[in-house]
Amino acid sequence: MKALTWHGKNDVRIETVPDPKIEEPGDIVIKVTSTAICGSDLHLLGGLVPTMKEGDILGHEFMGEVVETGSAVTKFSIGDRVVVPFTIACGHCHFCNEDLYSLCDNSNRNADQAKEALGHTISGIFGYSHMLGGFSGGQAEYVRVPYADVGPVKVPGSLRDDQALFLSDIFPTGYMAAENAGIKDGDTVAVWGCGPVGQFAIQSAWMLGAGRVIAIDDVPERLDMAEKYGKAETIRTTDDEEVYERLQQMTKGFGPAACIDAVGAEAHGGGAIEQIKHTAQSLVNMDSPRPFVLQQVIKNCRKGGTISVPGVYVGMLDNVPFGAAMNKALTFKMGQTHVQHYLNPLLQKIEEGAIDPSFVITHRLRLDEAPEAYKTFRDKKEGCIKVVLSP
């Protein structure tokens, strides 16, 4: 089959590789019909992720048609159309039983590597290093999906691929971010970072009862999308003092009740698994990045407010105003996305017409165009916000 493979910094290639096979009774193999490039994938392109190996197949946002099932699979049959969560979960460990699927104890085949870096393992993840299991990803014609009865969900024929695809990662990530923000009816919600996760956090904030949503970024096309599709008010800067003054004016000195950091320690929107870059930094004793967005969020959040962090941080951070957070009685809630928990409820919202997630797509290309698409996305050319590839 054809797949996008990693060969080092700024070197990804379309190559012919062996077709995946059933390895465990709970596996399925799917024929990929749509796959996407995530912001987290750019760290792979930049050579910033440890434990990558030459020839690794990339991609963790994908969907397709079941073409083979293991002997223990009960949920799916050949021909079913499915979307697959980026997190791989066993479904029966302590954390899966608590619906905390991204913290699964059993799905990471290389748990010892994750424990060394993080203190405990987290779930396995498709197409994202051997520290997270070494699973082949979905930027390919076919993919093996472990724990199939726990992960994927059937997609009804009434929905297009581009309506269902983002259930794999960024729609649940944005929704969980808004849910973690503890939004009450009528609350003012501020979202830092208007990449795809930030866009879905904005949409989800409205679904959860926000009275007002303010989006903060310095990339014009992202803010245009937040205004057009998210009906958000916007602040077109990331300058600390200007953001503070604008939010003070807009909220009459109170500050937003709920603040969402959809950036993390990076200078651009956070994807679901960006912590691996920061693990790489710590492994080579690089200085921790300045958490300028987190600093802004703490400064601007209303007293007694809630801060939600879908943007990823790992390791040490310098210059975090923790004293301000404590004295303002702020609540923090954060974490990797428990995608399996959200699949069916969010699928229902799409079916009901509450949201059409395809609005974030700016580029639709063939799989064999993926190497150039990565560069376009990385360099923010052509107003690129989200790329969907068809094998």
Buried (B, 14 or more C-beta within 10 A) or exposed (E): BBBBBBBEEEEBEBBEBEEBEBEEEBBBBBBBBBBBBBBBBBBBBEBBBBBBEEEBBBBBBBBBBBBBBBEEBEBBEEEBBBBBBBBBBBBEBEBBEEEBBBBBBBBBBBBEBBBEBBEEBBBBBBBBBBBBBBBBBBBBBBBBBBBBBBBBBBBEEEBEBBBBBBBBBBBBBBBBBBBBBBBEEEBBBBBBBBBBBBBBBBBBBBBBEBBBBBBBBBBEBBBBBBBEBBEBBBBBBBEBEEBBEBBEEBBEEBBBBBBBBBBBBBEBBBBBBBBBBBBBBBEEEEEBBBBBBBBBBBBBBBEEBBBBBBBBBBBEBEEBBEEEBEEBEBBBBBBBBBBBBBBEEBBEBBBEEEBBBBBBBBBBBEBBBBBEBBBBBBEEEEBBBBBBBBB
